[in-house]
Amino acid sequence: MNNISKNTQDKILRILFEEVVPAQGCTEPIAIAFTAAKAKEVFDYDDITKVVIRCSGNIIKNVKSVVVPNSGGMVGIEVAAIMGLLFGDTKKDLMVISDITPSQMDIVKEFLQTHKIEVIHENTVDKLYIMVEIHNQNHCSSVEIKHLHTNITQIKRDKEVLLQQACNDNCFNTKHEDRTILSIKTIYQLAKTIDIDLIKPLMQKVITLNSAIAKEGLSGNYGINIGKVIQDHIDNGFYGNDVRNQAASFASAGSDARMSGCALPVMTTSGSGNQGMTASLALIKYADFMNIDQDSLIRALFFSHLATVHIKTNVGRLSAYCGVICSAAAVSGALCFINNSDLDVVSHAIANTLGDVSGIICDGAKSSCAMKISTTIYAAFDAYVLATHGKNLLGGEGIIATDIENTLKHIERLSKNGMKVTDQVIIDIMNNQ
């Protein structure tokens, strides 16, 4: 069954390890902190007088309402930037501000009050764009990132360009592996046959970290606590104690905690902790509830994360198309996979999910992300059950094509072209309230 060469396998593994990485907090404010910390590294001068943060609309949208971890409950672009600027460690990538202390936050707050900090909505076609400039009376340094949350495309000190790197939305012309090598068929075949020892350490880290923040969300008071509320209603008999409800509760609880500034790290997928948790937590709960062995779970998680990457690559890193739809679609396929369904059934489950919930918008990172996770996990289970009973959305029905890869191309058109105006309207609404 496996016609995948070692060269192709190695490339796909590089994609997996590039995409499934730890992060603390929502990745957009963390990306701002990372950019600011890098700008400070190349600024060899004292007496900072001004900091300018230039962001795309989608970055602004995803930072506006989410709590920055270790900030003591503070939100906003300026907070994330100055935390990174003063105390960030770029060697930790998306864990850049993971070690900031309350006493250091006192210094951050003082800096915010005593320095000029300017935030500019950059008019750019790039959905993920951040540039941080640091100024004093005579000098300036700047760092720019595009398309990926730690992908530095330009570094300047005064007028000297220290780094200039091309990049586009599919990561071509960068150090990153080309994602177009992926397909649902290839991911399915590799998940079936790969030496499990090559992926087990990473997937065990996914299980450990993402389960920990989900349990924290179930036990603490975070955001709207939808995960905990669902669990409470399972416990009191209002909801049934079934795997679908348990999975929705567990997956959304992680987002409850993360969107409210919980400092526990998560394993992200496609630059998103919410996508990483969606791609993993429902499957982790399913395997526990159904007494499925860990090796089968690890292979299903491998499928789910790579399928998320593949679907999200078509959508783009940031979009008005809610990213957890991509992960939930991957989960529906992974539920079929873990139950030994063939490729056709797996593909139909993914398409069923996409045909159901593709209208959910992304209106920024905040508490309602957890609600969207619970909604899409419920949809994923429905799509899985339908596919395993031979009940599938047919090609030509709405956005669904006759095969899964063309369906993903339709999702690409929908998200990038059809929802372009939607994205602009969402950003305008958020910027004017």
C-alpha positions, 0 to 999 in steps of 0.5 A: 500500500505504501508507495512513499519514498524515503525522501518523501517521508523525510520531507513530510517529517520535517513538515511535521516537526516544523508545524507541531511546536510548543507555544505559550499563549495565543500565537499572534501576541507571542509573535509580536513579542518574538519580533520585538525581542529580536529587534532589541537583539540587533539594537546596540544602543541605549536610551530607547525613545520610541517603539513602533509596531506595524501589524496586518489587520489579521494580527490586530484582530487576533491580539485585541482581545486575548490575554498575554500569558505572564502579564497579570491579565493584560491584553494588547499589542503594546503589552506583548511587544514590550514584554518581548522587547524588555525580557524576551528570549528569542532562542525559545521561539514561541515560548519567548516570554515564558519566564517573565516574572511579576517583578519584571511586569512592573518594569514593563508597565512602567515602560508602557507609561513612560515611552512612546509606543505607536501601533500602525495598521499596515496596509498589506496583502500579507495576512500575517505581517509584523514589523517592530521598530526601535528608535532613540534620538540617532538610531533605529533597528527593525525586524519584520516577519511574514506568513509564519509566526517566527519567520523573519524576512528582514532585519535592519540596523539604521540603514544597513540591511542585515537580513533580507529573505523572500517568503510567500504564503505557501512558504516557498523560497524559505528554509521551510519545507514545501507543503504542496507535497502533502495530500490526504492519500499520502498522509493516510498511507504514511500514518499506516506504515511509518515507523512509530518510533519516528513520531512517538516522542513528538506525539507523546509531547502533544498528549502530555502538554495539551492534556495538561491545559485541558485539565486546567481548563476543566478545573479552573475559572477561565473565559466562559468555561464552556468545556467545564460547563459541558462537563458539569452538565454531563455530570448532572445528567443534562448531557449524556455521558458519551464520547462525543460530549466528553471530547467536545468538553475536553477539547474546548476546555484547553482553549478556555484556559489558553485564551484567558492567559493560562501560562501552560504551554500547548503543542501548536499546529499550523501556527495555532494552539487552538488548532493544535488542541482541536487536532489532538484533544478530542482524539485523546479523549476518544482513545481513553473513553474507548480503551484504544491502545496508545500506538493506534492513538499516536498514528491517528494524531500523526494523521490529524496534525498533518491533515490539519496542516494540509487543509490549513495550507490551502486556507492560509495562515490567517483568514476569516475562515475559522482555523479550527474548522480545518482541525475538526475536519482532520479529526473526523478523518482521524476518527475513521482512521483509528477505527481502520476505515479505508481512505475513501471513508476517511476522505468523505468524513473530512468533506462532510465536516467541511460541508457542514461548518465552513461558514464559521468566521474567525473574528479574532482570538478570544473566549468564543474560540473555545465555543467554536472548538466545541461546535466543530468537534460535535460536527466532526463526530457527526461527519465521522458517523455519517461517513462510516454509514456510507452517508456522504455529501456528494460532489456538486453539492455546494462547495463539495467536489467529487474528490477530497483534494478538489474540495480543499481547492474549493475551500481555498477559493472560499477562504482566500477570495470569497471571504476577503471582504468578510475579513475586512469587515470583521477587522473594521468592526473590531477597530471601531468599537 
